[in-house]
Amino acid sequence: MLFDIDGTLLRRAGPHHRQALIDAVRRATGVETTTEGVPVQGMLDRDILSCMLANAGVSRAVIRQHMPAIVTAAQRIYVRSCPDLRRRVCPGARMLLYRLWRRRIPAGLVTGNLSRIGWKKMERAGLKQYLRFGAFAELAADRAGLVRIAVRHARRQGWINRSSPVALIGDHPNDIRAARANGVRSIAVATGLVSAEELAEHSPDILVPDLRALSLEALLG
């Protein structure tokens, strides 16, 4: 089973992630940026950074040149600044992950977070022990590519085969689109900023108000 982080496993995790991106850009390039006006939900961190820089008037060539240093700096900054997130876990998320773990059903991350940021969030939320693997922002150009990477990794490890049920649980239309592009089930949860009504317009396979409403039987199909 594949899980998004922000809005799905965690909500209102604080300003530390955005601030790490802003500080990383300043440290690597000297440019002052902001996430204001950037529709960050559902985006990959590298795309957010590119939008921040473009809005500040930085050329694409310069963005490409500095992106590796920015990505490295952002992760380093966030790992040092990440707060305790145990009270930010979405309703039902901890119990669902625990039940999957008890059943030895592999659970992983598909997230727009950079890898060290995503894993640090899971560590500080007390959820990391339930997750075996992840696909993160620096690994693919879009969320559909991340799903593809995660599924291939799980198959290579022998955790699943081609007949195993696979689902992507997320709070944004981009998660629904990424699941559909890979032929896996889409499970939408309305614990993020996107309403249940808007999520329903994208026809997920399952739509729940929060993860307390998602049974293992429904998840496994």
N, C-alpha and C positions, 0 to 999 in steps of 0.2 A: 504494500500500500504506500502511496506517495502523498506527502503532505506539503502544502505551502506553509510558510511561517506567519508572516504578518497579516493579521485579520483572520487567520485560520487556527493556528496554535496559540498565538499571542495577540493581544490587542492593547492599544495605548501603551506601548513599550517605552515611551519617553522620547525626548528630542536628541538622544545621544547618537543615534545612527545618522540622522541628517547632519548633526554638527560635525561628526567625524568626516563626512564627505566634504563639507565646507572647509574644514581645517586642513584636510589632505590636499585640496586644490591650492590653498594658500601656501602650504609648505612646499609643494612641488613646483608651483608656477609663479607664485607671488600675486596671483589674480584673486580679487575679492569676488565671491559668487554667492548665490542664494538659491534655495530650493523653491522660493516663492514663484508662482506661475508655472511650476513644473508639475504635471499630473503624476506624482510619484507612485500612486497605488497601481499595482499590477506591472510596474516597470522593472527592468533589470538595473542593478546599481550602475553598471557601466553606461547605460543609456541615460540614466539620471545625471551622471557626471557630464556626459557629452552635452546634454541640454543646458545644464548650468553654465558650462563654459561657452557654448554658442550664444546664450543669452547675454553673456558678458562681452561678446564681440570677438571671441577667440576663433581662429580659423580651424577648419577640419584637419589640416595638416599638422598644426600645432597640438591639437587635441590628441591625435593619434600618437604623436611623438612623446607626449607626457603621460599618456594613460597608464602605462605600466607602473611608473613611479607613484602616480596618484592612487592607484589600486593598492599598492603595497602600503603606502602611508595610511590610507583610510582604515585598512584592517588593523594595523598596528595601533592606531589611535583608539579605535573602538574597543579592542581587547582590553585596553587599559581603563577605559571609561565606562564600560557596560555596568549598569546597576543590577541589583537583585531583581529578578523578573518572576519570581515564584507567584506573586499575586497578580501577574498579568496574563496568566494562562487562561485561555478561553474556556467557557463552561463545557465540561465533558471531554476536553482534549486529553487530560492526564489519564483518566480512566480508560478511554478508548485505546490509547497507546499501551497502557498496562495490559489490557485484555489481549491485544494483538501479541504482545511480548510473551504472555503466559501461553498462548496458543502456538508460539513459535512461527508466527506469520511475519515475514520481514517487512519492516516499515522504514521508509527513507524520506529524504527531503527533496523537493523540487522547488527552488526558491530564487527570487531575484536578488537575494542577498549575496554578497561575496562570501567565500567559503569560511574564512576565519570569523567573520561577523555572524554568519548563520550558526556555526557551531558554538560560538560564545553565548549567543542568545539561548540556545538549547541547554547549555551547561548552567547558566545562571537562572534558568526557569526550572531546572531539575528534571528535564525531559531527555537529556542526551543519552541516557542509558537505554532508552527504548528504541533508539534509531541506529540502524546499521550503516547507512551510507547516505550520500546526498549528491545532487547535481546543482551547481551554484553559478552565479552570474558570469564568472570569468570563463566558463566552459563552453558556452554556446552563444549564438547571436540572438536567440529568442527562447521563449519558454517551451515551445514545441521541441526545440532541439535539446533542451534540458531533460524533458520527459524521455526522449529517445535515448539519451546517454544513461539515464537512471535505469531504464528497463534493460538495456543491453548489459549494463554492469551486473544487475541482479541475475540475469541469465548466465553470464560468464561464471559467476560465483556458484552457480548451481542452486541458488535459493528459490528460483522459479523456473518453470519451463513454458513452452508456448501455449499450453492449455491452462496455465494458472490464471486466476482472476487478478486483474490489475486495475486499480482505480486511482485517480488523482483527485484529492480533496483540496478545494480552494475556495476563496471568497470573492473572486473577481472573474468577469467574463473572459479574461485572458487565460485563466486556468481551464475554463470550459473549452475554449478553442484549442488549447494545447492538448488536452485529452482527446478531443475529437480527431485532431490531426494525426494522432498516433494509434487510433483505434482502441483506446482504453476507456473505461467508464469514467464519466465526469460526475463528481459529487460536489454540489455547491452548498456552502454554508454561509448564512447571512449574519456573520459576526464581524464583518469588516465594514467598510464605508458604503458598499453597494447594497441597495435594498433587495429584499427577497423578490419584489415585483420586477426589478430590473434583471436580476439573475434569471428569473423564470423566462424572460423574453429570449434568452439564449438557449433554452431547452436542455438543461443538464439532465442526466439520467436520473439523478436524485437531487432534491432540494430540501434542506432542513434548516430550521431557525438557528440551531447550534448543535454541537456534536453530542449533546445528551440525547438528542432525538435519533441518532444514527446507531442502529443495532449492528452487531457483527454479521447477522444473517443478511441484512440489507446490504451491508458493505461488500460482503463476499459474493453476493448475487445468487 
